[in-house]
Amino acid sequence: MAQQAVAQERLCALRQDIARIEGRPAERLEPPDADVTVLRRGGTATRGEDLIVTGVEMFDGALGGGVPKGALSEIHGKETRDAGAAAGFALALCALAMRRQAEPHALLWIGTAEIFHEAGLPYAGGLEQVFGLSPESLLFAAPPKLTDALWIAEEATRLGALGAIIVELRGNPDKLDLTATRRLHHRAAAAGRPVFLLRQAAFSEPTAAPLRLVVSPAPATRRETLDGPLEGTIGNPVFSVSPEKNRTARQGQFLLEWNRHDLAFQQQRTAHTRRLVSLSRPGTGLAPAPGAVVALDKAAQYAAAGGEPAREQHAAHLGARRTG
């Protein structure tokens, strides 16, 4: 028994040394607790407590249980106009991750100056009302260069007072390569806190992030009341999320509605729609033209007779199109 215990300790130490060299957390040898779920994908183990569970079963199942907590995750907005939706989805994930922490932590948002000039700064009132994040707990860093932004993100992962980190970049810069993202992912895994890489108007490229989500805005349903949906109102924000890269390799499109009151995701409710005009079959339901018959103008009379109206009678939109 003693020799077996010593061998197990040596094996555990060896695994830790290999994991340290490879820059990944070592798999624990002891069995997990009964209340912790372990999901295995491709030979790696992920504890259920290390996941950000959204609560939407189909979406969490497609990701293998949820969004990895101690890792680098990419959130893409394919167009500039999708930057608000991508940022809102990242804030929702940060709110879920920080709610599980025993003590209040701060959120660090890093982005070059051009990012905030293009997409603007978050609205402080909306942070608290929609995501439950206090404006005092949000820290901004706007360095002039991309290399400075990545350096701040790497160093910030060591700060225990931070609950989550957002790094927002635009396009596909050359310095955001596999080496830079691998370094950032390893720092996030070692610290056990999420780092979200927001990409504005970027196309997909190889990175070390194990998860890549493409996010765009989706139509919201109307606000619900005791009498049903209220006409002319806008309800909770809805995100269209498509996993493009994840452990399970499962893809699809999911509509996630963020409940601002419960601070949780939910499957989007079915929109309440009603038919305003009854559909008619082709060739039926054509009403006769009401009213008296009106004589055509002179231009139409010339055209009907095969002639051509005078030059001054040509419509203005037939002139040359201005391109300058």
GUMI-159916 format. One record per residue (C-alpha): residue number from 1; residue in three letters; x, y, z. Coordinates in nm, 2 decimals. Example, Ala and Ser with C-alpha at 12.3 -4.5 7.8 and 13.67 -1.06 7.14 Angstrom:
BEGIN
<pt n="1" res="ALA" px="1.23" py="-0.45" pz="0.78"/>
<pt n="2" res="SER" px="1.37" py="-0.11" pz="0.71"/>
//
This chain:
BEGIN
<pt n="1" res="MET" px="0.00" py="0.00" pz="0.00"/>
<pt n="2" res="ALA" px="0.28" py="0.24" pz="0.09"/>
<pt n="3" res="GLN" px="0.46" py="0.17" pz="-0.24"/>
<pt n="4" res="GLN" px="0.14" py="0.23" pz="-0.43"/>
<pt n="5" res="ALA" px="0.08" py="0.56" pz="-0.25"/>
<pt n="6" res="VAL" px="0.44" py="0.67" pz="-0.33"/>
<pt n="7" res="ALA" px="0.40" py="0.57" pz="-0.70"/>
<pt n="8" res="GLN" px="0.08" py="0.77" pz="-0.72"/>
<pt n="9" res="GLU" px="0.24" py="1.07" pz="-0.57"/>
<pt n="10" res="ARG" px="0.53" py="1.05" pz="-0.82"/>
<pt n="11" res="LEU" px="0.29" py="1.01" pz="-1.11"/>
<pt n="12" res="CYS" px="0.09" py="1.31" pz="-0.99"/>
<pt n="13" res="ALA" px="0.41" py="1.52" pz="-0.96"/>
<pt n="14" res="LEU" px="0.51" py="1.41" pz="-1.31"/>
<pt n="15" res="ARG" px="0.18" py="1.51" pz="-1.46"/>
<pt n="16" res="GLN" px="0.20" py="1.84" pz="-1.29"/>
<pt n="17" res="ASP" px="0.55" py="1.90" pz="-1.43"/>
<pt n="18" res="ILE" px="0.43" py="1.81" pz="-1.78"/>
<pt n="19" res="ALA" px="0.13" py="2.03" pz="-1.75"/>
<pt n="20" res="ARG" px="0.34" py="2.32" pz="-1.63"/>
<pt n="21" res="ILE" px="0.57" py="2.28" pz="-1.93"/>
<pt n="22" res="GLU" px="0.28" py="2.26" pz="-2.17"/>
<pt n="23" res="GLY" px="0.11" py="2.56" pz="-2.00"/>
<pt n="24" res="ARG" px="-0.21" py="2.38" pz="-1.90"/>
<pt n="25" res="PRO" px="-0.36" py="2.28" pz="-1.57"/>
<pt n="26" res="ALA" px="-0.29" py="1.93" pz="-1.46"/>
<pt n="27" res="GLU" px="-0.57" py="1.67" pz="-1.44"/>
<pt n="28" res="ARG" px="-0.65" py="1.58" pz="-1.08"/>
<pt n="29" res="LEU" px="-0.59" py="1.22" pz="-0.98"/>
<pt n="30" res="GLU" px="-0.83" py="1.20" pz="-0.69"/>
<pt n="31" res="PRO" px="-1.20" py="1.13" pz="-0.78"/>
<pt n="32" res="PRO" px="-1.41" py="1.45" pz="-0.80"/>
<pt n="33" res="ASP" px="-1.68" py="1.53" pz="-0.54"/>
<pt n="34" res="ALA" px="-2.02" py="1.38" pz="-0.59"/>
<pt n="35" res="ASP" px="-2.18" py="1.72" pz="-0.66"/>
<pt n="36" res="VAL" px="-1.93" py="1.81" pz="-0.93"/>
<pt n="37" res="THR" px="-1.99" py="1.71" pz="-1.29"/>
<pt n="38" res="VAL" px="-1.69" py="1.61" pz="-1.49"/>
<pt n="39" res="LEU" px="-1.72" py="1.64" pz="-1.87"/>
<pt n="40" res="ARG" px="-1.46" py="1.46" pz="-2.08"/>
<pt n="41" res="ARG" px="-1.41" py="1.57" pz="-2.44"/>
<pt n="42" res="GLY" px="-1.11" py="1.45" pz="-2.64"/>
<pt n="43" res="GLY" px="-0.92" py="1.31" pz="-2.34"/>
<pt n="44" res="THR" px="-0.93" py="1.63" pz="-2.14"/>
<pt n="45" res="ALA" px="-1.13" py="1.68" pz="-1.82"/>
<pt n="46" res="THR" px="-1.34" py="1.98" pz="-1.73"/>
<pt n="47" res="ARG" px="-1.50" py="2.02" pz="-1.39"/>
<pt n="48" res="GLY" px="-1.86" py="2.15" pz="-1.39"/>
<pt n="49" res="GLU" px="-1.76" py="2.42" pz="-1.14"/>
<pt n="50" res="ASP" px="-1.51" py="2.56" pz="-1.40"/>
<pt n="51" res="LEU" px="-1.79" py="2.64" pz="-1.65"/>
<pt n="52" res="ILE" px="-2.02" py="2.94" pz="-1.69"/>
<pt n="53" res="VAL" px="-2.36" py="2.78" pz="-1.73"/>
<pt n="54" res="THR" px="-2.60" py="2.99" pz="-1.92"/>
<pt n="55" res="GLY" px="-2.91" py="2.79" pz="-1.81"/>
<pt n="56" res="VAL" px="-3.02" py="2.73" pz="-2.17"/>
<pt n="57" res="GLU" px="-2.98" py="2.35" pz="-2.19"/>
<pt n="58" res="MET" px="-2.95" py="2.32" pz="-2.57"/>
<pt n="59" res="PHE" px="-2.68" py="2.59" pz="-2.59"/>
<pt n="60" res="ASP" px="-2.49" py="2.46" pz="-2.29"/>
<pt n="61" res="GLY" px="-2.51" py="2.11" pz="-2.43"/>
<pt n="62" res="ALA" px="-2.36" py="2.22" pz="-2.76"/>
<pt n="63" res="LEU" px="-2.07" py="2.37" pz="-2.57"/>
<pt n="64" res="GLY" px="-2.01" py="2.06" pz="-2.36"/>
<pt n="65" res="GLY" px="-2.17" py="2.20" pz="-2.05"/>
<pt n="66" res="GLY" px="-2.11" py="2.58" pz="-2.07"/>
<pt n="67" res="VAL" px="-1.86" py="2.85" pz="-2.14"/>
<pt n="68" res="PRO" px="-1.51" py="2.76" pz="-1.99"/>
<pt n="69" res="LYS" px="-1.44" py="2.98" pz="-1.70"/>
<pt n="70" res="GLY" px="-1.06" py="2.97" pz="-1.67"/>
<pt n="71" res="ALA" px="-0.99" py="3.02" pz="-2.04"/>
<pt n="72" res="LEU" px="-0.97" py="3.26" pz="-2.33"/>
<pt n="73" res="SER" px="-1.30" py="3.28" pz="-2.52"/>
<pt n="74" res="GLU" px="-1.35" py="3.46" pz="-2.85"/>
<pt n="75" res="ILE" px="-1.67" py="3.66" pz="-2.92"/>
<pt n="76" res="HIS" px="-1.70" py="3.78" pz="-3.28"/>
<pt n="77" res="GLY" px="-1.91" py="4.05" pz="-3.43"/>
<pt n="78" res="LYS" px="-1.87" py="4.00" pz="-3.80"/>
<pt n="79" res="GLU" px="-1.97" py="4.36" pz="-3.88"/>
<pt n="80" res="THR" px="-1.91" py="4.68" pz="-3.70"/>
<pt n="81" res="ARG" px="-2.28" py="4.72" pz="-3.63"/>
<pt n="82" res="ASP" px="-2.27" py="4.40" pz="-3.43"/>
<pt n="83" res="ALA" px="-2.02" py="4.54" pz="-3.18"/>
<pt n="84" res="GLY" px="-2.30" py="4.64" pz="-2.94"/>
<pt n="85" res="ALA" px="-2.45" py="4.29" pz="-2.94"/>
<pt n="86" res="ALA" px="-2.11" py="4.12" pz="-2.89"/>
<pt n="87" res="ALA" px="-2.03" py="4.35" pz="-2.60"/>
<pt n="88" res="GLY" px="-2.37" py="4.29" pz="-2.44"/>
<pt n="89" res="PHE" px="-2.33" py="3.92" pz="-2.46"/>
<pt n="90" res="ALA" px="-1.98" py="3.93" pz="-2.31"/>
<pt n="91" res="LEU" px="-2.12" py="4.15" pz="-2.03"/>
<pt n="92" res="ALA" px="-2.39" py="3.90" pz="-1.96"/>
<pt n="93" res="LEU" px="-2.13" py="3.62" pz="-1.93"/>
<pt n="94" res="CYS" px="-1.92" py="3.83" pz="-1.70"/>
<pt n="95" res="ALA" px="-2.23" py="3.89" pz="-1.48"/>
<pt n="96" res="LEU" px="-2.30" py="3.52" pz="-1.46"/>
<pt n="97" res="ALA" px="-1.93" py="3.45" pz="-1.37"/>
<pt n="98" res="MET" px="-1.90" py="3.72" pz="-1.11"/>
<pt n="99" res="ARG" px="-2.23" py="3.63" pz="-0.94"/>
<pt n="100" res="ARG" px="-2.08" py="3.30" pz="-0.84"/>
<pt n="101" res="GLN" px="-1.78" py="3.46" pz="-0.66"/>
<pt n="102" res="ALA" px="-1.80" py="3.48" pz="-0.28"/>
<pt n="103" res="GLU" px="-1.66" py="3.84" pz="-0.27"/>
<pt n="104" res="PRO" px="-1.73" py="4.13" pz="-0.51"/>
<pt n="105" res="HIS" px="-1.47" py="4.17" pz="-0.78"/>
<pt n="106" res="ALA" px="-1.40" py="4.43" pz="-1.05"/>
<pt n="107" res="LEU" px="-1.43" py="4.39" pz="-1.43"/>
<pt n="108" res="LEU" px="-1.15" py="4.52" pz="-1.65"/>
<pt n="109" res="TRP" px="-1.23" py="4.63" pz="-2.00"/>
<pt n="110" res="ILE" px="-0.92" py="4.68" pz="-2.22"/>
<pt n="111" res="GLY" px="-0.93" py="4.83" pz="-2.57"/>
<pt n="112" res="THR" px="-0.73" py="5.05" pz="-2.79"/>
<pt n="113" res="ALA" px="-0.85" py="5.41" pz="-2.83"/>
<pt n="114" res="GLU" px="-0.99" py="5.34" pz="-3.17"/>
<pt n="115" res="ILE" px="-1.22" py="5.08" pz="-3.03"/>
<pt n="116" res="PHE" px="-1.41" py="5.32" pz="-2.80"/>
<pt n="117" res="HIS" px="-1.41" py="5.59" pz="-3.07"/>
<pt n="118" res="GLU" px="-1.58" py="5.35" pz="-3.31"/>
<pt n="119" res="ALA" px="-1.83" py="5.17" pz="-3.08"/>
<pt n="120" res="GLY" px="-1.85" py="5.41" pz="-2.79"/>
<pt n="121" res="LEU" px="-1.83" py="5.35" pz="-2.42"/>
<pt n="122" res="PRO" px="-2.08" py="5.14" pz="-2.22"/>
<pt n="123" res="TYR" px="-2.36" py="5.33" pz="-2.05"/>
<pt n="124" res="ALA" px="-2.32" py="5.33" pz="-1.68"/>
<pt n="125" res="GLY" px="-2.69" py="5.32" pz="-1.60"/>
<pt n="126" res="GLY" px="-2.74" py="5.03" pz="-1.84"/>
<pt n="127" res="LEU" px="-2.46" py="4.82" pz="-1.68"/>
<pt n="128" res="GLU" px="-2.65" py="4.82" pz="-1.35"/>
<pt n="129" res="GLN" px="-3.00" py="4.80" pz="-1.48"/>
<pt n="130" res="VAL" px="-2.95" py="4.53" pz="-1.74"/>
<pt n="131" res="PHE" px="-2.65" py="4.33" pz="-1.62"/>
<pt n="132" res="GLY" px="-2.64" py="4.40" pz="-1.25"/>
<pt n="133" res="LEU" px="-2.28" py="4.54" pz="-1.27"/>
<pt n="134" res="SER" px="-2.20" py="4.84" pz="-1.06"/>
<pt n="135" res="PRO" px="-2.04" py="5.12" pz="-1.26"/>
<pt n="136" res="GLU" px="-1.78" py="5.15" pz="-0.98"/>
<pt n="137" res="SER" px="-1.67" py="4.80" pz="-1.04"/>
<pt n="138" res="LEU" px="-1.59" py="4.86" pz="-1.40"/>
<pt n="139" res="LEU" px="-1.23" py="4.96" pz="-1.49"/>
<pt n="140" res="PHE" px="-1.12" py="5.09" pz="-1.83"/>
<pt n="141" res="ALA" px="-0.78" py="5.07" pz="-2.00"/>
<pt n="142" res="ALA" px="-0.73" py="5.24" pz="-2.34"/>
<pt n="143" res="PRO" px="-0.37" py="5.19" pz="-2.44"/>
<pt n="144" res="PRO" px="-0.26" py="5.34" pz="-2.78"/>
<pt n="145" res="LYS" px="-0.11" py="5.01" pz="-2.92"/>
<pt n="146" res="LEU" px="-0.23" py="4.66" pz="-2.95"/>
<pt n="147" res="THR" px="0.09" py="4.52" pz="-2.79"/>
<pt n="148" res="ASP" px="0.02" py="4.73" pz="-2.48"/>
<pt n="149" res="ALA" px="-0.34" py="4.61" pz="-2.46"/>
<pt n="150" res="LEU" px="-0.22" py="4.24" pz="-2.47"/>
<pt n="151" res="TRP" px="0.05" py="4.31" pz="-2.21"/>
<pt n="152" res="ILE" px="-0.21" py="4.47" pz="-1.98"/>
<pt n="153" res="ALA" px="-0.44" py="4.17" pz="-2.02"/>
<pt n="154" res="GLU" px="-0.16" py="3.92" pz="-1.94"/>
<pt n="155" res="GLU" px="-0.05" py="4.11" pz="-1.63"/>
<pt n="156" res="ALA" px="-0.41" py="4.17" pz="-1.52"/>
<pt n="157" res="THR" px="-0.48" py="3.80" pz="-1.50"/>
<pt n="158" res="ARG" px="-0.26" py="3.78" pz="-1.19"/>
<pt n="159" res="LEU" px="-0.47" py="4.03" pz="-1.00"/>
<pt n="160" res="GLY" px="-0.70" py="3.85" pz="-0.76"/>
<pt n="161" res="ALA" px="-0.93" py="4.16" pz="-0.73"/>
<pt n="162" res="LEU" px="-1.05" py="4.11" pz="-1.09"/>
<pt n="163" res="GLY" px="-1.35" py="3.88" pz="-1.16"/>
<pt n="164" res="ALA" px="-1.33" py="3.89" pz="-1.54"/>
<pt n="165" res="ILE" px="-1.13" py="4.06" pz="-1.82"/>
<pt n="166" res="ILE" px="-1.26" py="4.18" pz="-2.16"/>
<pt n="167" res="VAL" px="-1.01" py="4.26" pz="-2.44"/>
<pt n="168" res="GLU" px="-1.17" py="4.43" pz="-2.73"/>
<pt n="169" res="LEU" px="-0.99" py="4.46" pz="-3.07"/>
<pt n="170" res="ARG" px="-1.09" py="4.55" pz="-3.42"/>
<pt n="171" res="GLY" px="-1.02" py="4.35" pz="-3.74"/>
<pt n="172" res="ASN" px="-0.74" py="4.10" pz="-3.78"/>
<pt n="173" res="PRO" px="-0.42" py="4.26" pz="-3.66"/>
<pt n="174" res="ASP" px="-0.09" py="4.08" pz="-3.74"/>
<pt n="175" res="LYS" px="0.03" py="4.08" pz="-3.38"/>
<pt n="176" res="LEU" px="-0.27" py="3.88" pz="-3.26"/>
<pt n="177" res="ASP" px="-0.13" py="3.55" pz="-3.36"/>
<pt n="178" res="LEU" px="-0.12" py="3.20" pz="-3.21"/>
<pt n="179" res="THR" px="0.17" py="3.29" pz="-2.98"/>
<pt n="180" res="ALA" px="-0.01" py="3.60" pz="-2.83"/>
<pt n="181" res="THR" px="-0.34" py="3.42" pz="-2.78"/>
<pt n="182" res="ARG" px="-0.17" py="3.11" pz="-2.64"/>
<pt n="183" res="ARG" px="0.01" py="3.32" pz="-2.38"/>
<pt n="184" res="LEU" px="-0.32" py="3.49" pz="-2.29"/>
<pt n="185" res="HIS" px="-0.51" py="3.16" pz="-2.27"/>
<pt n="186" res="HIS" px="-0.24" py="3.00" pz="-2.04"/>
<pt n="187" res="ARG" px="-0.26" py="3.30" pz="-1.81"/>
<pt n="188" res="ALA" px="-0.64" py="3.28" pz="-1.79"/>
<pt n="189" res="ALA" px="-0.62" py="2.91" pz="-1.72"/>
<pt n="190" res="ALA" px="-0.36" py="2.95" pz="-1.44"/>
<pt n="191" res="ALA" px="-0.57" py="3.22" pz="-1.28"/>
<pt n="192" res="GLY" px="-0.90" py="3.04" pz="-1.32"/>
<pt n="193" res="ARG" px="-1.08" py="3.35" pz="-1.44"/>
<pt n="194" res="PRO" px="-1.24" py="3.42" pz="-1.78"/>
<pt n="195" res="VAL" px="-1.08" py="3.64" pz="-2.04"/>
<pt n="196" res="PHE" px="-1.31" py="3.74" pz="-2.33"/>
<pt n="197" res="LEU" px="-1.16" py="3.85" pz="-2.66"/>
<pt n="198" res="LEU" px="-1.41" py="4.07" pz="-2.84"/>
<pt n="199" res="ARG" px="-1.34" py="4.10" pz="-3.21"/>
<pt n="200" res="GLN" px="-1.51" py="4.38" pz="-3.41"/>
<pt n="201" res="ALA" px="-1.55" py="4.32" pz="-3.78"/>
<pt n="202" res="ALA" px="-1.31" py="4.03" pz="-3.78"/>
<pt n="203" res="PHE" px="-1.30" py="3.71" pz="-3.98"/>
<pt n="204" res="SER" px="-1.21" py="3.38" pz="-3.82"/>
<pt n="205" res="GLU" px="-0.85" py="3.28" pz="-3.80"/>
<pt n="206" res="PRO" px="-0.65" py="3.03" pz="-3.60"/>
<pt n="207" res="THR" px="-0.61" py="3.12" pz="-3.23"/>
<pt n="208" res="ALA" px="-0.55" py="2.94" pz="-2.90"/>
<pt n="209" res="ALA" px="-0.89" py="3.01" pz="-2.77"/>
<pt n="210" res="PRO" px="-1.09" py="2.69" pz="-2.72"/>
<pt n="211" res="LEU" px="-1.42" py="2.86" pz="-2.78"/>
<pt n="212" res="ARG" px="-1.53" py="3.10" pz="-3.05"/>
<pt n="213" res="LEU" px="-1.88" py="3.24" pz="-3.07"/>
<pt n="214" res="VAL" px="-2.03" py="3.46" pz="-3.34"/>
<pt n="215" res="VAL" px="-2.28" py="3.70" pz="-3.20"/>
<pt n="216" res="SER" px="-2.53" py="3.93" pz="-3.37"/>
<pt n="217" res="PRO" px="-2.85" py="4.11" pz="-3.26"/>
<pt n="218" res="ALA" px="-3.18" py="3.93" pz="-3.29"/>
<pt n="219" res="PRO" px="-3.54" py="4.08" pz="-3.29"/>
<pt n="220" res="ALA" px="-3.67" py="4.12" pz="-2.93"/>
<pt n="221" res="THR" px="-4.02" py="4.02" pz="-2.83"/>
<pt n="222" res="ARG" px="-4.26" py="4.27" pz="-2.68"/>
<pt n="223" res="ARG" px="-4.26" py="4.35" pz="-2.31"/>
<pt n="224" res="GLU" px="-4.48" py="4.11" pz="-2.12"/>
<pt n="225" res="THR" px="-4.76" py="4.24" pz="-1.89"/>
<pt n="226" res="LEU" px="-5.04" py="4.07" pz="-1.69"/>
<pt n="227" res="ASP" px="-5.27" py="4.13" pz="-1.99"/>
<pt n="228" res="GLY" px="-5.01" py="3.99" pz="-2.24"/>
<pt n="229" res="PRO" px="-4.75" py="4.15" pz="-2.46"/>
<pt n="230" res="LEU" px="-4.76" py="4.53" pz="-2.47"/>
<pt n="231" res="GLU" px="-4.79" py="4.68" pz="-2.82"/>
<pt n="232" res="GLY" px="-4.52" py="4.92" pz="-2.93"/>
<pt n="233" res="THR" px="-4.27" py="4.81" pz="-2.66"/>
<pt n="234" res="ILE" px="-3.93" py="4.63" pz="-2.67"/>
<pt n="235" res="GLY" px="-3.87" py="4.35" pz="-2.42"/>
<pt n="236" res="ASN" px="-3.55" py="4.18" pz="-2.31"/>
<pt n="237" res="PRO" px="-3.24" py="4.19" pz="-2.55"/>
<pt n="238" res="VAL" px="-3.20" py="3.88" pz="-2.76"/>
<pt n="239" res="PHE" px="-2.87" py="3.75" pz="-2.90"/>
<pt n="240" res="SER" px="-2.82" py="3.53" pz="-3.20"/>
<pt n="241" res="VAL" px="-2.52" py="3.31" pz="-3.10"/>
<pt n="242" res="SER" px="-2.35" py="3.06" pz="-3.33"/>
<pt n="243" res="PRO" px="-2.07" py="2.84" pz="-3.19"/>
<pt n="244" res="GLU" px="-1.80" py="2.83" pz="-3.45"/>
<pt n="245" res="LYS" px="-1.53" py="2.65" pz="-3.25"/>
<pt n="246" res="ASN" px="-1.57" py="2.45" pz="-2.93"/>
<pt n="247" res="ARG" px="-1.47" py="2.12" pz="-2.76"/>
<pt n="248" res="THR" px="-1.77" py="1.92" pz="-2.89"/>
<pt n="249" res="ALA" px="-1.74" py="2.06" pz="-3.25"/>
<pt n="250" res="ARG" px="-2.12" py="2.10" pz="-3.25"/>
<pt n="251" res="GLN" px="-2.26" py="2.39" pz="-3.44"/>
<pt n="252" res="GLY" px="-2.59" py="2.57" pz="-3.48"/>
<pt n="253" res="GLN" px="-2.77" py="2.89" pz="-3.41"/>
<pt n="254" res="PHE" px="-2.93" py="2.97" pz="-3.08"/>
<pt n="255" res="LEU" px="-3.15" py="3.27" pz="-2.98"/>
<pt n="256" res="LEU" px="-3.07" py="3.36" pz="-2.62"/>
<pt n="257" res="GLU" px="-3.28" py="3.61" pz="-2.44"/>
<pt n="258" res="TRP" px="-3.12" py="3.79" pz="-2.14"/>
<pt n="259" res="ASN" px="-3.37" py="3.84" pz="-1.85"/>
<pt n="260" res="ARG" px="-3.26" py="4.16" pz="-1.70"/>
<pt n="261" res="HIS" px="-3.48" py="4.10" pz="-1.38"/>
<pt n="262" res="ASP" px="-3.34" py="3.75" pz="-1.30"/>
<pt n="263" res="LEU" px="-3.00" py="3.83" pz="-1.45"/>
<pt n="264" res="ALA" px="-3.00" py="3.50" pz="-1.64"/>
<pt n="265" res="PHE" px="-3.03" py="3.37" pz="-2.00"/>
<pt n="266" res="GLN" px="-3.34" py="3.20" pz="-2.12"/>
<pt n="267" res="GLN" px="-3.46" py="3.05" pz="-2.44"/>
<pt n="268" res="GLN" px="-3.63" py="3.32" pz="-2.65"/>
<pt n="269" res="ARG" px="-4.00" py="3.32" pz="-2.60"/>
<pt n="270" res="THR" px="-4.22" py="3.27" pz="-2.90"/>
<pt n="271" res="ALA" px="-4.32" py="3.60" pz="-3.05"/>
<pt n="272" res="HIS" px="-4.69" py="3.67" pz="-3.02"/>
<pt n="273" res="THR" px="-4.81" py="3.75" pz="-3.37"/>
<pt n="274" res="ARG" px="-5.14" py="3.79" pz="-3.53"/>
<pt n="275" res="ARG" px="-5.26" py="3.80" pz="-3.89"/>
<pt n="276" res="LEU" px="-5.37" py="4.15" pz="-3.98"/>
<pt n="277" res="VAL" px="-5.50" py="4.08" pz="-4.33"/>
<pt n="278" res="SER" px="-5.65" py="3.75" pz="-4.45"/>
<pt n="279" res="LEU" px="-5.45" py="3.58" pz="-4.72"/>
<pt n="280" res="SER" px="-5.61" py="3.56" pz="-5.06"/>
<pt n="281" res="ARG" px="-5.55" py="3.30" pz="-5.33"/>
<pt n="282" res="PRO" px="-5.39" py="3.41" pz="-5.66"/>
<pt n="283" res="GLY" px="-5.64" py="3.57" pz="-5.89"/>
<pt n="284" res="THR" px="-5.91" py="3.61" pz="-5.62"/>
<pt n="285" res="GLY" px="-6.01" py="3.88" pz="-5.39"/>
<pt n="286" res="LEU" px="-5.95" py="4.16" pz="-5.63"/>
<pt n="287" res="ALA" px="-6.19" py="4.45" pz="-5.57"/>
<pt n="288" res="PRO" px="-6.31" py="4.66" pz="-5.86"/>
<pt n="289" res="ALA" px="-6.17" py="5.00" pz="-5.89"/>
<pt n="290" res="PRO" px="-6.40" py="5.25" pz="-5.71"/>
<pt n="291" res="GLY" px="-6.48" py="5.60" pz="-5.80"/>
<pt n="292" res="ALA" px="-6.51" py="5.79" pz="-6.13"/>
<pt n="293" res="VAL" px="-6.28" py="5.74" pz="-6.43"/>
<pt n="294" res="VAL" px="-6.02" py="6.01" pz="-6.46"/>
<pt n="295" res="ALA" px="-5.88" py="6.12" pz="-6.79"/>
<pt n="296" res="LEU" px="-5.51" py="6.07" pz="-6.86"/>
<pt n="297" res="ASP" px="-5.28" py="6.36" pz="-6.88"/>
<pt n="298" res="LYS" px="-5.13" py="6.48" pz="-7.21"/>
<pt n="299" res="ALA" px="-4.80" py="6.29" pz="-7.16"/>
<pt n="300" res="ALA" px="-4.99" py="5.96" pz="-7.11"/>
<pt n="301" res="GLN" px="-5.21" py="6.03" pz="-7.41"/>
<pt n="302" res="TYR" px="-4.91" py="6.09" pz="-7.64"/>
<pt n="303" res="ALA" px="-4.75" py="5.76" pz="-7.51"/>
<pt n="304" res="ALA" px="-5.08" py="5.57" pz="-7.57"/>
<pt n="305" res="ALA" px="-5.10" py="5.71" pz="-7.93"/>
<pt n="306" res="GLY" px="-4.74" py="5.60" pz="-8.00"/>
<pt n="307" res="GLY" px="-4.60" py="5.95" pz="-8.00"/>
<pt n="308" res="GLU" px="-4.35" py="6.11" pz="-7.76"/>
<pt n="309" res="PRO" px="-4.41" py="6.40" pz="-7.53"/>
<pt n="310" res="ALA" px="-4.23" py="6.72" pz="-7.55"/>
<pt n="311" res="ARG" px="-3.88" py="6.75" pz="-7.40"/>
<pt n="312" res="GLU" px="-4.00" py="6.96" pz="-7.11"/>
<pt n="313" res="GLN" px="-4.25" py="6.70" pz="-7.02"/>
<pt n="314" res="HIS" px="-3.99" py="6.43" pz="-6.94"/>
<pt n="315" res="ALA" px="-3.98" py="6.32" pz="-6.57"/>
<pt n="316" res="ALA" px="-3.70" py="6.47" pz="-6.37"/>
<pt n="317" res="HIS" px="-3.57" py="6.14" pz="-6.26"/>
<pt n="318" res="LEU" px="-3.47" py="6.05" pz="-6.62"/>
<pt n="319" res="GLY" px="-3.19" py="6.30" pz="-6.62"/>
<pt n="320" res="ALA" px="-2.82" py="6.21" pz="-6.58"/>
<pt n="321" res="ARG" px="-2.73" py="6.06" pz="-6.23"/>
<pt n="322" res="ARG" px="-2.48" py="6.26" pz="-6.03"/>
<pt n="323" res="THR" px="-2.19" py="6.06" pz="-5.90"/>
<pt n="324" res="GLY" px="-1.98" py="6.34" pz="-5.76"/>
//
